[in-house]
Amino acid sequence: MSRSQSTLRTLYRHLPAGPPRVAAILFLGLFAGQSGQLALTPVLADAARAFGVSTAAAGQIRTAAAVVAAVSALVAGALAGRVRLRTLLQTGVFLLVIGSGISFAATSIFVLAAGQALIGAASSILVSSGVAAAAAWSDDRDRGRVVAWTLVGAPSAWVVAMPVIGVVAGVSWRFAFVFPVVAGAVATAALRRAPAVSTPRSEGGLLQVLAERALRGWAIGELLAYAAWSGVLVYAGALFVESYGASLVSVGAALGLGAAAYIPGTFVAQRLASPGRSPLAAAGLLLAACVVVFGVLRPGVVPSAICFGVLCFIAGARTFLGSAVGLDLAADKRAGAMSIRAAAAQVGWILGAALGGIALSTGGYPALGLALAALFVAASVVHVPAIVRIRRQACGSATPRARLRPAAASRAR
């Protein structure tokens, strides 16, 4: 056993059994999955040159990987109730390591695309299974904290992995894929300590989830919200460069600080959420207002950087709140619901990039801002019936089903 794995095992022995250990394991799983998806970002142009293709052509690798990821999320949901969550998570990490190794050793653009497809599938499986496991492996009192820590694994990769990948990629673009392999090895060691419980037999698959009107509406709302947020992420850097003439260094700093703001937003939302109440629709409307300022008004480079940070903060809160509503609605179908959420995120990325590109080419950044704001508003409107149903369930039941309530609120009872 390597020294790093030995050190990791020692740390786990000192972690209290239960919620802290579960949160740490799932955090590492989502951290590894996101680091794999990030690895290609800073080296895309170098990889394109190495294989003699244009950057635009190489960028289509991301689109293909997103399609594979969406299908993988749905497959994971279809397996709900048949395969242990720990097995699904281990499968995701395995695909991540294999895909990263193939990307490192790629001999053509097609081999690189195959490796990225495996990474996309891995990330999608880790997200859907990880959030479902956070709910399944924790009780009512601790569920909110465990889900919150699980979700921040992905944005933490932006803050930690991106600078490291940038440094090692200076030696060769291929070294960008070493970090996901290391992260995957750490996650593999962590998952050995994960609960080996079976998914409850009552756990429903995709058809059972989609058969409920409230869950269908929630899924559509998540798709619209992810499309809007993906459009922000895809074109934010270009907006800074083309609107203000900002340097790549300053753009990188603005985007990095904004990504860091995503993390506290998640924990703030975890404290705001309570049984029967969810500010999910309000978060979507706030995002719509901020994206109008960011894309339409464009008040200047510094105010826009601050606005982007606020957008990331609210987006972090909205991600938690969206997951909370889905888990609450699908108390006995959580794995299926989270697989649909993961698929919505991947399809939303494709949709947001496409619609944003059309708006940008038609009316510039003002049109882009209005289009993305409209998607956020539409998501909020679609989410209202699901929120109303949760409130009615809470008011009509003396013993509500397990919810993502803050730990402090539970202890107060």
Number of C-alpha atoms within 10 A of each C-alpha: 5 7 8 13 16 11 10 15 17 11 11 16 11 9 14 10 11 15 20 16 20 25 26 20 27 30 26 26 30 36 29 34 31 28 30 31 24 19 26 24 15 16 20 18 17 16 22 18 12 13 15 12 13 13 14 11 10 21 16 12 20 19 18 16 22 26 18 21 27 24 22 24 31 25 19 27 29 20 20 28 19 14 13 19 28 21 15 20 27 23 16 31 31 20 23 33 28 18 27 29 18 20 29 19 14 18 12 14 19 14 16 23 22 18 25 29 26 26 33 33 28 33 31 32 33 32 29 29 31 30 30 24 28 26 24 19 20 19 16 15 19 23 24 27 23 28 29 31 25 26 27 25 25 24 21 22 24 19 17 14 22 19 15 12 24 17 12 16 20 12 10 13 21 21 20 30 27 20 21 28 22 14 24 29 19 20 27 23 17 23 22 13 16 20 14 13 11 14 20 14 10 11 19 24 24 21 11 15 24 17 10 12 12 22 23 18 19 26 27 18 28 29 26 27 32 28 28 32 26 23 26 25 16 15 18 20 17 16 21 24 15 10 13 14 12 16 11 13 8 15 20 14 13 21 21 17 18 21 23 21 21 25 25 17 23 26 21 16 26 25 17 14 23 18 19 19 16 22 17 24 23 15 22 27 20 19 26 27 17 21 30 21 20 27 25 16 14 22 13 13 20 13 13 23 23 16 19 25 21 21 26 28 23 24 25 27 27 26 22 26 24 23 24 27 24 24 24 23 24 21 19 19 24 29 33 32 33 30 33 31 30 32 30 25 25 27 22 24 25 21 20 28 21 14 17 27 17 15 19 17 12 12 12 16 26 19 19 26 28 21 23 28 27 20 24 29 24 20 27 25 16 21 25 18 16 23 23 15 14 21 15 13 18 17 13 10 9 8 9 13 15 15 24 29 23 22 16 11 13 12 9 6 5
